[in-house]
């Protein structure tokens, strides 16, 4: 079982930055693939990006060059650094963990609001 707690959401002006953190309560964090998803108003949840247990990152096209995912396995944390934020980045951001058996776990999702 994996429990995820996110922090760092809030309100920011367009062009600004925010950093989200996700802390996992799990015995072994290093084997997990971690991802960030978001759900904008009236939209379906979509992948923002992920980082594998080997540190390989991939991002959705709409955040490439602006967002960076990183992880600290000792702290059992994953981060999403968001720069050059746009109003369309507004939404609820969810941290997801996937284990070696393909099971997924989700955090509660902090709100990120980008004002124009």
Long-range contacts (C-beta under 8 A, 24 or more apart in sequence): 1-26, 1-105, 2-26, 2-32, 2-97, 2-99, 2-105, 3-105, 4-95, 4-96, 4-97, 4-105, 4-106, 4-107, 4-108, 5-107, 5-108, 6-93, 6-94, 6-95, 6-107, 6-108, 6-109, 6-110, 7-110, 8-110, 9-93, 9-110, 9-111, 9-112, 10-110, 10-111, 10-112, 10-113, 11-113, 11-114, 11-115, 12-85, 12-112, 12-113, 12-114, 12-115, 13-114, 13-115, 14-85, 14-86, 14-87, 14-114, 14-115, 14-116, 15-84, 15-85, 16-85, 16-114, 17-81, 17-82, 17-83, 17-84, 17-85, 18-82, 18-85, 18-112, 19-79, 19-80, 19-81, 19-82, 20-79, 20-80, 20-82, 20-93, 20-95, 20-110, 20-112, 21-77, 21-78, 21-79, 22-77, 22-78, 22-79, 22-80, 22-95, 22-107, 23-75, 23-76, 23-77, 24-76, 24-77, 24-78, 24-97, 25-76, 26-76, 26-97, 29-73, 29-76, 30-73, 31-99, 31-100, 32-97, 32-98, 32-99, 33-97, 33-98, 34-69, 34-71, 34-78, 34-95, 34-96, 34-97, 34-98, 35-95, 35-96, 35-97, 35-98, 36-69, 36-78, 36-80, 36-93, 36-94, 36-95, 36-96, 37-93, 37-94, 37-96, 38-89, 38-91, 38-92, 38-93, 38-94, 38-112, 39-91, 39-92, 39-94, 39-109, 40-88, 40-90, 40-91, 41-90, 41-91, 43-91, 45-94, 48-80, 48-93, 49-80, 51-78, 62-88, 63-89, 82-112, 85-112, 85-114, 86-114, 87-114, 87-115, 87-116, 88-114, 89-114, 90-114
